[in-house]
Amino acid sequence: MNTSLHDDLLVPAQVVPLEQTAIFMEGIRRDFGGLTAVDIDEIRVPRGKLTALIGPNGAGKSTLFNIVTGFERPDAGTWSFEGEDISRSRAHSIAQRGMVRTFQLTRLISGQTVLENMLLAASDQHGESLWRSAWHPGWRRQERENRDRARELLSRFRLLHKADQDAATLSGGQRRLLEVARTLMAAPRAILLDEPLAGVNPALREEVMQHLIDLRDGGLTILFIEHDMDAVMGLSDHVVCLATGRRIAEGTPEEVAGNERVIDAYLGARVEEKGDAPRGPHISARFQAREPVDVDRTADSPGQVDVPVLSVQSLVAGYHPDRPILTQVDAMVSRGEVVAVIGANGAGKSTLLKAVAGLVEVQSGAILVEGRSVLGSAVHERTRHGIGFVPQSQNVFPSLSVIENLRMGAFGMGKERDDAIARVLDLLPDLKDRLAVQAGSLSGGQRQAVAMARALVPQPSLMLLDEPSAGLSPLAQAAAFAHIAQVAESGVSILIVEQNARDCLAISHRGYVLEQGAVALTGTGTALLHDDRVIELYLGAMNAKRRN
């Protein structure tokens, strides 16, 4: 019998002896409103090892990093570094003690050269003290030593030829290398890296990985967050997996790879077998694991083939023209379909939705809505073309009431506004009792319903949903999927990006699995729900190791 991710029983810790522990965390909890983001019983990070901190979106990994490095205060808990309690220390003090971090988004200073970015990280600089800066021989000697040290590190990381260039000109991979090199200017005893391989091309990826191994072999303690499971298997000595803020698995990469809780955390809890009760309230049995829509039969007259509501053809798109996220993606949503887009973090799922919505630049390819190209159209124009978009976060006006949020969705509708809002409230009746409530005071699941309702007011033919269950409690997740089911049954086509793959596929006609910006697998919701290749694409080498 499989253990639920939400059981109260704690996972037994893989005990690292205290004398071998560099970072010790105990009882750390952080709440945001009614949501517990982090609830850690105990984690011991072994000294001189590479420890991976893994888990799906919203697991609490970056929040935990922020807490232990002094950038965020917890509601409870203590943590120590090399036996010294640093629970009340500020970020700069923790760094001075030898525990230095990087961030998920590279934080380089544009307008400064690569060398100058390195020099800023050097600790205990005489020039930062009014009195010591007055003694020129002292700070000048230190400046020379820091420059020599910086150039040595840049040479080690193959960035010396960029030393005098603006740091803003570096590629994504070079920025990651510079961040790691910059942490070493502070002579750390431990470094915490938040997704060091994110956005790095395959060639530089191997280089970054080798540098981390070399640093570990030199005695440095490294704790890193990473979503690339091949990298986790190739790098880690020790792995800790979080889900819903809690530690659910811990051990060697091989031990964690064989843990069913880890697979459930990434793909969602297993959907009940046929004949069992459906998942979540109000989701009709006929809606579970739907078969693909027959396009020919959706046309208005016999023999006529209906035009897809959405057709994405050979799409290349991304946030920088020279670094596309999506490469040659083809996808389609037929009238009345629910189509899932799933895949590991960083696969390009949200980028695909944002490209269709007009929020991401498209380098090449085509996006057709009801047979008409929308490339070059502004976001508000695409709304008029029939696209409704619900982003993952910041998807309501928090200072406005629920009814005011819905009226914002009806902007420009004139006399039809009240009828349109009434239709949406009939579809999502739970909102009727909350119309006067300020949206910012609602729970995460209720805000998600308001965001979906507002996008439905203009009567779109296509809804784009970006991670509608992210950060929600299990009960709220079930309610969110029930709302999606109700919307789909009303005739609106849906393209949904979801980390909770199992629940998402259970309500989808078809699905696409993305890997590194390309379609790696496609099929019906039912077929993908039971396809072991989906697990392979999520967990990569970890799952391959698990099977061997």
Backbone torsions as a table, in degrees:
resi	resn	phi	psi	omega
1	MET	NA	129.7	-178.1
2	ASN	-76.8	143.7	179.0
3	THR	-89.4	131.5	179.0
4	SER	-68.4	147.6	175.8
5	LEU	-61.3	-23.5	-172.3
6	HIS	-104.1	12.2	174.6
7	ASP	-62.3	150.0	-179.5
8	ASP	-75.1	-18.0	-178.6
9	LEU	-68.2	130.0	178.6
10	LEU	-81.1	148.6	176.8
11	VAL	-72.9	130.3	178.1
12	PRO	-58.6	132.4	-178.2
13	ALA	-71.2	141.4	170.7
14	GLN	-80.7	98.1	-167.2
15	VAL	-69.2	119.2	169.5
16	VAL	-95.7	124.3	-179.2
17	PRO	-53.3	140.8	-177.1
18	LEU	-56.8	-35.4	-178.7
19	GLU	-70.2	-13.4	177.0
20	GLN	-107.3	8.1	-176.1
21	THR	-96.2	127.1	176.5
22	ALA	-91.1	-44.9	-179.1
23	ILE	-123.4	124.8	-177.4
24	PHE	-120.8	121.0	179.6
25	MET	-116.7	139.3	-177.9
26	GLU	-148.0	127.7	172.6
27	GLY	63.5	30.0	-177.1
28	ILE	-80.3	126.8	178.5
29	ARG	-136.1	138.1	176.6
30	ARG	-138.9	122.3	179.7
31	ASP	-109.9	142.0	171.2
32	PHE	-120.2	102.5	-174.6
33	GLY	63.8	-125.5	179.5
34	GLY	-92.7	5.0	-176.7
35	LEU	-105.2	128.9	174.6
36	THR	-89.5	111.5	-177.7
37	ALA	-84.4	-34.6	-179.2
38	VAL	-138.0	132.1	176.5
39	ASP	-147.2	78.5	-172.5
40	ILE	-96.6	123.6	176.6
41	ASP	-74.4	-55.0	-179.2
42	GLU	-164.9	135.3	172.5
43	ILE	-138.1	131.3	175.1
44	ARG	-117.3	121.4	179.4
45	VAL	-97.1	116.6	-175.9
46	PRO	-68.9	144.1	-178.7
47	ARG	-71.0	138.4	174.4
48	GLY	69.0	22.3	-179.4
49	LYS	-124.8	163.2	172.5
50	LEU	-96.8	111.8	-179.6
51	THR	-112.4	125.2	179.2
52	ALA	-96.3	135.6	173.5
53	LEU	-109.9	110.1	-173.9
54	ILE	-119.1	170.3	178.7
55	GLY	151.9	159.7	-178.9
56	PRO	-70.9	174.1	175.4
57	ASN	-53.4	138.8	177.5
58	GLY	78.5	11.3	-178.5
59	ALA	-75.0	-18.9	179.8
60	GLY	104.5	10.8	-174.7
61	LYS	-65.2	-53.8	-178.7
62	SER	-66.9	-34.0	176.5
63	THR	-62.8	-41.9	178.0
64	LEU	-63.6	-42.0	176.0
65	PHE	-57.8	-47.3	-178.5
66	ASN	-60.2	-37.0	-178.8
67	ILE	-68.7	-53.0	-172.4
68	VAL	-72.0	-16.4	177.1
69	THR	-100.0	5.8	171.5
70	GLY	87.0	9.7	-179.8
71	PHE	-90.1	-8.6	179.6
72	GLU	-149.8	144.5	-179.1
73	ARG	-96.6	134.4	178.3
74	PRO	-85.3	169.5	173.7
75	ASP	-85.8	-21.4	178.4
76	ALA	-162.1	163.6	173.1
77	GLY	113.7	161.5	177.4
78	THR	-135.2	156.5	175.1
79	TRP	-153.6	151.6	-177.2
80	SER	-135.4	157.4	177.3
81	PHE	-127.5	119.3	-177.6
82	GLU	51.5	43.9	175.0
83	GLY	83.5	-5.2	-179.0
84	GLU	-103.1	126.0	179.0
85	ASP	-66.6	122.5	179.1
86	ILE	-120.7	19.1	-175.3
87	SER	-60.1	-32.0	-176.3
88	ARG	-104.9	6.8	-177.3
89	SER	-81.8	149.1	176.5
90	ARG	-84.0	167.6	-172.9
91	ALA	-57.5	-46.0	-176.9
92	HIS	-66.6	-33.5	179.6
93	SER	-69.1	-39.3	178.1
94	ILE	-64.2	-41.6	178.3
95	ALA	-63.1	-39.6	179.1
96	GLN	-65.2	-26.4	177.6
97	ARG	-78.3	-8.1	174.7
98	GLY	110.5	8.4	177.2
99	MET	-112.2	107.4	-171.2
100	VAL	-118.2	147.9	-176.2
101	ARG	-128.9	163.0	166.2
102	THR	-116.1	173.2	-176.3
103	PHE	-117.2	160.9	-179.4
104	GLN	-59.5	-42.5	173.6
105	LEU	-100.6	125.6	-176.1
106	THR	-57.1	136.2	-175.9
107	ARG	-117.7	69.0	175.8
108	LEU	-93.7	160.1	-178.2
109	ILE	-99.7	107.0	178.3
110	SER	-67.7	147.1	-177.3
111	GLY	90.3	-11.8	174.5
112	GLN	-108.9	147.6	-179.4
113	THR	-71.3	167.1	176.7
114	VAL	-58.9	-43.4	179.7
115	LEU	-63.5	-42.1	179.3
116	GLU	-64.5	-36.4	175.0
117	ASN	-62.0	-38.2	177.7
118	MET	-65.9	-45.1	-175.1
119	LEU	-64.3	-30.0	-179.7
120	LEU	-63.3	-23.7	-175.2
121	ALA	-87.3	-11.0	-179.6
122	ALA	-63.8	138.3	-175.5
123	SER	-91.6	158.9	174.5
124	ASP	52.4	51.0	-178.8
125	GLN	-81.5	131.8	-177.5
126	HIS	-61.5	-32.5	-178.1
127	GLY	-66.8	-12.8	178.7
128	GLU	-86.6	-5.5	178.4
129	SER	-110.4	128.6	-178.5
130	LEU	-58.4	-43.8	-175.4
131	TRP	-74.2	-44.8	-178.0
132	ARG	-70.6	-28.9	179.9
133	SER	-66.6	-20.4	179.9
134	ALA	-73.4	-19.5	179.4
135	TRP	-94.0	92.6	-171.5
136	HIS	-56.2	-45.2	-178.1
137	PRO	-57.4	-36.2	-177.8
138	GLY	-66.8	-53.4	-175.7
139	TRP	-74.4	-27.1	177.5
140	ARG	-69.1	-38.5	176.8
141	ARG	-64.9	-44.0	178.7
142	GLN	-63.3	-38.8	178.4
143	GLU	-59.9	-42.6	178.2
144	ARG	-64.0	-42.9	-179.8
145	GLU	-63.5	-41.1	179.4
146	ASN	-65.3	-40.5	178.4
147	ARG	-64.5	-41.3	178.3
148	ASP	-63.3	-43.1	179.4
149	ARG	-63.9	-42.6	-179.7
150	ALA	-63.6	-43.4	179.8
151	ARG	-66.7	-35.5	176.5
152	GLU	-62.1	-44.5	179.6
153	LEU	-68.7	-40.4	178.3
154	LEU	-62.7	-37.7	176.5
155	SER	-65.4	-41.4	179.4
156	ARG	-62.0	-35.6	-178.7
157	PHE	-98.1	13.2	175.2
158	ARG	58.9	41.6	178.6
159	LEU	-123.2	6.9	-175.5
160	LEU	-61.6	-33.9	-179.7
161	HIS	-69.4	-11.3	178.1
162	LYS	-101.6	3.9	-169.7
163	ALA	-54.7	-38.8	-175.4
164	ASP	-98.0	9.3	178.7
165	GLN	-94.9	154.7	175.9
166	ASP	-61.5	131.5	-178.5
167	ALA	-60.5	-24.1	-179.7
168	ALA	-67.0	-17.0	-178.0
169	THR	-85.4	-6.5	-177.3
170	LEU	-72.0	151.1	173.8
171	SER	-73.7	171.2	-179.9
172	GLY	-58.2	-44.0	179.9
173	GLY	-66.7	-39.6	178.7
174	GLN	-66.8	-34.1	176.3
175	ARG	-63.1	-40.8	178.4
176	ARG	-64.1	-43.1	178.6
177	LEU	-61.5	-42.0	179.9
178	LEU	-64.2	-39.0	179.2
179	GLU	-63.2	-43.2	178.6
180	VAL	-64.9	-44.3	179.1
181	ALA	-61.3	-38.8	-178.3
182	ARG	-66.5	-35.1	177.5
183	THR	-62.4	-32.2	-177.7
184	LEU	-72.9	-18.3	176.0
185	MET	-63.8	-23.4	-180.0
186	ALA	-87.4	6.6	-179.3
187	ALA	49.7	56.4	-175.2
188	PRO	-76.0	159.2	169.3
189	ARG	-99.2	-17.3	176.7
190	ALA	-149.5	142.8	174.3
191	ILE	-126.2	142.2	178.4
192	LEU	-115.5	119.7	-173.2
193	LEU	-114.1	122.2	-179.6
194	ASP	-96.8	101.9	-179.9
195	GLU	54.4	64.7	-177.8
196	PRO	-66.7	-16.1	-178.0
197	LEU	-104.8	1.3	-177.7
198	ALA	-65.3	127.8	177.0
199	GLY	76.1	9.1	-178.2
200	VAL	-93.2	133.0	-179.8
201	ASN	-70.1	159.9	-173.2
202	PRO	-55.4	-37.6	-178.1
203	ALA	-66.1	-48.6	179.4
204	LEU	-72.4	-25.7	178.2
205	ARG	-57.1	-46.8	179.8
206	GLU	-63.7	-35.7	179.9
207	GLU	-67.3	-44.2	177.8
208	VAL	-60.8	-44.4	180.0
209	MET	-60.0	-42.5	-179.6
210	GLN	-65.9	-37.3	176.7
211	HIS	-61.7	-41.5	179.9
212	LEU	-64.6	-39.7	177.4
213	ILE	-63.8	-43.3	179.7
214	ASP	-63.1	-39.8	178.7
215	LEU	-65.2	-41.1	176.2
216	ARG	-61.5	-44.6	-179.1
217	ASP	-64.7	-22.5	176.5
218	GLY	-84.0	2.6	175.3
219	GLY	101.4	2.9	-178.1
220	LEU	-80.3	137.3	173.9
221	THR	-83.9	129.5	-177.6
222	ILE	-130.0	124.1	172.1
223	LEU	-116.8	123.5	-175.3
224	PHE	-136.1	144.3	172.2
225	ILE	-93.1	134.0	179.3
226	GLU	-154.5	141.7	177.7
227	HIS	-104.5	-10.1	177.7
228	ASP	-82.9	103.3	-173.3
229	MET	-71.4	-25.8	173.5
230	ASP	-63.0	-41.5	178.4
231	ALA	-66.1	-40.8	179.3
232	VAL	-59.0	-43.8	179.7
233	MET	-67.6	-37.1	-176.8
234	GLY	-77.0	-24.8	-173.4
235	LEU	-102.5	-39.0	-159.7
236	SER	-79.9	142.8	165.8
237	ASP	-93.9	-28.6	-173.7
238	HIS	-145.2	142.2	-178.1
239	VAL	-131.3	135.4	172.9
240	VAL	-122.3	128.4	179.9
241	CYS	-110.9	129.7	175.6
242	LEU	-108.8	150.9	170.9
243	ALA	-151.7	135.6	-176.8
244	THR	47.3	38.1	175.1
245	GLY	84.2	-3.4	-174.8
246	ARG	-116.2	155.2	175.3
247	ARG	-78.9	119.0	-177.8
248	ILE	-111.1	-16.0	179.1
249	ALA	-158.7	150.6	-179.2
250	GLU	-159.1	146.2	177.4
251	GLY	149.9	-158.8	175.6
252	THR	-70.8	162.4	176.7
253	PRO	-53.9	-38.9	-179.4
254	GLU	-65.4	-40.9	-179.7
255	GLU	-66.7	-42.3	-180.0
256	VAL	-69.6	-36.2	179.2
257	ALA	-61.3	-29.0	-179.4
258	GLY	-90.6	7.3	-175.2
259	ASN	-92.1	120.6	-178.0
260	GLU	-65.2	-27.8	177.9
261	ARG	-61.2	-36.1	-178.4
262	VAL	-66.0	-45.0	178.4
263	ILE	-62.7	-43.2	178.5
264	ASP	-63.5	-34.8	179.5
265	ALA	-64.7	-38.5	-177.7
266	TYR	-81.5	-35.7	-174.8
267	LEU	-102.9	-10.2	-173.5
268	GLY	96.0	157.4	179.4
269	ALA	-62.4	152.7	-176.3
270	ARG	-63.6	134.5	176.1
271	VAL	-74.1	139.8	-178.1
272	GLU	-59.9	145.8	177.4
273	GLU	-64.3	160.5	-178.5
274	LYS	-55.4	132.3	-179.1
275	GLY	103.3	-19.4	176.4
276	ASP	-79.9	171.3	178.5
277	ALA	-65.8	141.3	179.4
278	PRO	-65.4	155.7	-179.3
279	ARG	-78.2	126.6	173.3
280	GLY	84.0	157.7	-178.2
281	PRO	-74.8	146.7	169.0
282	HIS	68.3	9.7	176.7
283	ILE	-92.4	113.0	-174.2
284	SER	-67.0	149.0	-178.8
285	ALA	-60.1	-34.4	-178.7
286	ARG	-71.4	-13.6	179.3
287	PHE	-87.9	-15.0	-177.2
288	GLN	-70.5	134.9	174.8
289	ALA	44.8	62.0	-173.0
290	ARG	-70.9	150.0	175.7
291	GLU	-85.0	156.2	-177.5
292	PRO	-63.5	148.4	178.6
293	VAL	-70.9	135.7	173.6
294	ASP	-78.0	107.5	-174.4
295	VAL	-59.4	-39.0	-178.7
296	ASP	-61.1	-35.7	-175.1
297	ARG	-81.2	-11.2	179.7
298	THR	-86.6	-5.2	179.8
299	ALA	-71.9	162.7	-176.2
300	ASP	-73.2	-28.8	-178.0
301	SER	-134.0	153.8	-178.6
302	PRO	-57.9	138.5	177.9
303	GLY	85.5	-12.6	-179.4
304	GLN	-91.5	132.3	178.4
305	VAL	-94.1	125.7	-177.7
306	ASP	-74.2	144.6	175.6
307	VAL	-76.6	133.0	178.7
308	PRO	-58.1	146.4	175.9
309	VAL	-64.8	-39.0	177.8
310	LEU	-135.5	133.7	174.1
311	SER	-133.9	116.7	177.1
312	VAL	-107.1	125.2	-172.3
313	GLN	-128.2	120.1	174.9
314	SER	47.5	47.0	-172.4
315	LEU	-78.8	129.0	171.7
316	VAL	-121.6	119.6	-174.5
317	ALA	-153.3	158.1	178.2
318	GLY	177.9	-174.0	-175.6
319	TYR	-92.1	-15.6	176.5
320	HIS	-133.6	134.3	-176.0
321	PRO	-56.8	-33.5	-177.3
322	ASP	-90.6	-1.9	-179.8
323	ARG	-135.6	71.6	-178.6
324	PRO	-65.4	145.8	176.2
325	ILE	-90.3	-42.5	179.3
326	LEU	-99.7	137.5	179.8
327	THR	-131.3	110.9	174.6
328	GLN	55.9	50.2	-179.3
329	VAL	-87.7	130.4	173.3
330	ASP	-117.4	132.7	178.7
331	ALA	-156.1	157.9	-177.8
332	MET	-148.2	144.4	172.7
333	VAL	-127.7	119.9	179.3
334	SER	-87.1	167.7	-179.0
335	ARG	-61.9	126.9	178.3
336	GLY	81.6	7.5	-178.5
337	GLU	-91.9	152.5	164.0
338	VAL	-111.1	119.7	-177.4
339	VAL	-121.0	126.3	-178.4
340	ALA	-95.0	143.5	170.5
341	VAL	-121.5	113.7	-176.3
342	ILE	-126.5	172.0	-179.4
343	GLY	150.8	169.0	-178.9
344	ALA	-66.7	163.3	175.5
345	ASN	-56.1	138.3	179.3
346	GLY	82.5	6.7	-178.2
347	ALA	-77.4	-17.7	179.3
348	GLY	109.7	13.7	-174.8
349	LYS	-64.2	-55.3	-179.1
350	SER	-65.8	-32.2	177.3
351	THR	-61.6	-38.5	178.4
352	LEU	-62.5	-47.1	178.8
353	LEU	-61.2	-44.1	-178.1
354	LYS	-67.9	-31.6	176.2
355	ALA	-66.2	-41.3	177.9
356	VAL	-66.4	-37.3	-178.8
357	ALA	-76.5	-14.1	179.8
358	GLY	94.3	15.8	-176.9
359	LEU	-99.0	-7.8	179.9
360	VAL	-128.8	139.6	-178.0
361	GLU	-69.1	135.2	177.9
362	VAL	-102.2	123.2	179.4
363	GLN	-82.0	-38.9	179.0
364	SER	-160.0	168.2	-178.7
365	GLY	103.6	-170.0	-176.6
366	ALA	-138.1	146.8	171.8
367	ILE	-129.7	115.0	-178.7
368	LEU	-114.8	131.3	174.6
369	VAL	-117.6	119.0	-175.5
370	GLU	54.9	35.8	177.2
371	GLY	83.2	-0.6	-177.2
372	ARG	-113.4	132.8	-179.9
373	SER	-67.6	137.1	176.7
374	VAL	-113.7	5.1	177.2
375	LEU	-61.8	135.4	-177.8
376	GLY	88.6	-11.0	179.2
377	SER	-82.9	141.1	176.8
378	ALA	-71.1	166.3	-177.3
379	VAL	-58.5	-46.1	-177.6
380	HIS	-66.9	-29.1	177.0
381	GLU	-70.3	-36.4	178.1
382	ARG	-66.9	-32.0	174.4
383	THR	-61.1	-41.9	178.0
384	ARG	-67.3	-26.1	176.8
385	HIS	-77.2	-5.9	175.8
386	GLY	110.3	16.8	179.5
387	ILE	-102.3	126.1	171.9
388	GLY	-111.9	132.2	-175.3
389	PHE	-124.1	127.9	176.1
390	VAL	-116.8	104.8	-178.6
391	PRO	-70.7	166.8	-176.6
392	GLN	-68.7	-39.7	-177.6
393	SER	-134.5	168.2	-179.5
394	GLN	49.6	48.5	-173.1
395	ASN	-105.6	7.4	172.5
396	VAL	-133.6	163.4	171.1
397	PHE	-89.3	101.2	-169.1
398	PRO	-64.0	-28.7	-177.6
399	SER	-84.1	-7.9	179.8
400	LEU	-97.9	155.3	175.9
401	SER	-73.2	170.2	179.3
402	VAL	-60.5	-46.2	-178.5
403	ILE	-65.7	-34.2	177.1
404	GLU	-68.1	-35.3	174.3
405	ASN	-61.4	-44.0	-179.7
406	LEU	-65.4	-36.6	178.5
407	ARG	-67.6	-30.1	174.4
408	MET	-63.2	-36.4	176.3
409	GLY	-68.0	-22.5	-178.3
410	ALA	-96.5	12.2	-176.4
411	PHE	-56.2	127.8	178.0
412	GLY	85.7	3.7	-177.3
413	MET	-85.0	-17.2	178.4
414	GLY	68.2	-134.1	-174.7
415	LYS	-66.3	-20.5	-178.7
416	GLU	-77.3	-8.6	-171.8
417	ARG	-57.9	-51.9	-175.0
418	ASP	-63.5	-39.3	178.4
419	ASP	-65.6	-39.6	-179.9
420	ALA	-64.6	-42.9	178.7
421	ILE	-65.5	-39.1	179.4
422	ALA	-62.4	-40.8	178.7
423	ARG	-61.9	-41.8	-179.4
424	VAL	-66.5	-40.2	179.4
425	LEU	-67.8	-29.3	173.8
426	ASP	-67.7	-33.4	179.8
427	LEU	-75.8	-36.8	-179.5
428	LEU	-123.2	71.6	-170.8
429	PRO	-65.6	-19.4	-179.6
430	ASP	-61.6	-21.1	-178.4
431	LEU	-78.1	-17.2	-174.2
432	LYS	-60.7	-32.5	-178.6
433	ASP	-83.8	-1.1	-175.1
434	ARG	-122.0	15.5	-173.1
435	LEU	-60.6	-31.7	-177.6
436	ALA	-92.5	-2.5	-176.7
437	VAL	-81.3	139.7	177.3
438	GLN	-66.8	130.2	-173.4
439	ALA	-61.7	-33.5	-178.8
440	GLY	-67.2	-17.0	-179.6
441	SER	-90.9	-4.2	-178.1
442	LEU	-79.2	161.6	174.7
443	SER	-70.6	168.6	-179.7
444	GLY	-59.5	-42.3	179.8
445	GLY	-66.7	-38.0	179.0
446	GLN	-68.7	-38.8	176.5
447	ARG	-63.5	-37.9	178.2
448	GLN	-62.3	-39.8	177.9
449	ALA	-65.1	-39.9	178.2
450	VAL	-64.3	-43.1	179.9
451	ALA	-62.3	-41.5	179.3
452	MET	-66.7	-41.1	-179.8
453	ALA	-63.4	-43.5	-179.8
454	ARG	-61.9	-40.0	179.1
455	ALA	-68.4	-23.7	-179.2
456	LEU	-82.8	-20.1	-175.2
457	VAL	-56.2	-43.0	179.8
458	PRO	-74.3	5.9	178.9
459	GLN	60.0	61.5	179.5
460	PRO	-71.5	154.5	172.3
461	SER	-88.1	-19.9	-178.1
462	LEU	-135.6	128.9	175.8
463	MET	-110.0	132.4	175.2
464	LEU	-107.4	117.4	-176.9
465	LEU	-115.7	118.7	-178.0
466	ASP	-103.6	105.8	177.2
467	GLU	50.2	58.7	-176.5
468	PRO	-65.7	-17.9	-179.1
469	SER	-102.2	1.8	-175.3
470	ALA	-62.4	131.0	175.5
471	GLY	75.8	6.0	-177.6
472	LEU	-94.4	154.2	174.2
473	SER	-67.5	161.9	179.2
474	PRO	-54.4	-41.0	180.0
475	LEU	-66.8	-41.4	179.4
476	ALA	-68.2	-34.0	176.1
477	GLN	-62.3	-44.6	178.9
478	ALA	-60.8	-40.7	178.8
479	ALA	-65.4	-38.5	179.4
480	ALA	-63.1	-44.1	178.8
481	PHE	-67.8	-32.2	175.9
482	ALA	-64.9	-39.6	177.9
483	HIS	-64.1	-40.3	178.4
484	ILE	-62.6	-41.0	178.1
485	ALA	-60.8	-43.4	-179.8
486	GLN	-63.7	-41.5	179.3
487	VAL	-64.0	-44.2	-179.0
488	ALA	-64.3	-38.7	-179.5
489	GLU	-69.3	-15.2	176.4
490	SER	-81.1	-7.1	176.9
491	GLY	107.9	-1.2	178.8
492	VAL	-81.5	131.4	175.3
493	SER	-75.7	146.3	-174.5
494	ILE	-133.1	129.9	168.4
495	LEU	-112.9	116.3	-170.3
496	ILE	-123.0	128.8	172.4
497	VAL	-99.0	130.0	-176.1
498	GLU	-147.4	139.1	171.3
499	GLN	-81.7	-30.6	178.6
500	ASN	-79.9	79.5	-169.1
501	ALA	-63.9	-39.7	-173.7
502	ARG	-67.2	-48.3	178.6
503	ASP	-65.1	-36.0	-180.0
504	CYS	-66.3	-46.5	179.9
505	LEU	-65.6	-28.5	-179.4
506	ALA	-65.2	-22.0	179.7
507	ILE	-112.2	12.2	-174.7
508	SER	-108.1	143.4	171.8
509	HIS	-70.2	-47.9	-178.0
510	ARG	-139.2	170.1	178.6
511	GLY	-150.8	155.2	172.9
512	TYR	-122.0	134.5	174.8
513	VAL	-106.8	119.5	180.0
514	LEU	-95.9	146.0	173.0
515	GLU	-141.8	119.4	179.3
516	GLN	50.2	45.5	172.7
517	GLY	81.9	8.2	179.9
518	ALA	-132.3	157.0	177.6
519	VAL	-76.4	115.3	-179.4
520	ALA	-96.9	-23.1	-174.5
521	LEU	-160.1	141.2	175.5
522	THR	-144.9	156.6	-179.4
523	GLY	171.0	-175.7	177.0
524	THR	-71.0	160.5	177.2
525	GLY	-58.0	-41.8	-179.4
526	THR	-63.2	-45.0	-177.6
527	ALA	-65.3	-45.4	-178.8
528	LEU	-67.8	-30.6	-179.7
529	LEU	-60.7	-29.1	-177.2
530	HIS	-115.7	20.0	-177.2
531	ASP	-99.9	117.2	-178.9
532	ASP	-63.9	-19.3	179.2
533	ARG	-66.5	-24.9	176.9
534	VAL	-64.5	-43.7	176.8
535	ILE	-61.1	-41.1	179.0
536	GLU	-59.4	-42.0	-178.3
537	LEU	-71.6	-26.3	177.4
538	TYR	-81.1	-45.6	-170.7
539	LEU	-106.4	-4.8	172.4
540	GLY	51.9	-130.7	-174.7
541	ALA	-62.7	-25.9	179.1
542	MET	-61.4	-41.6	-179.6
543	ASN	-73.6	-34.5	177.4
544	ALA	-62.5	-41.0	178.4
545	LYS	-65.2	-36.4	-179.2
546	ARG	-62.3	-35.8	-176.1
547	ARG	-79.0	-23.2	-174.8
548	ASN	-79.6	NA	NA
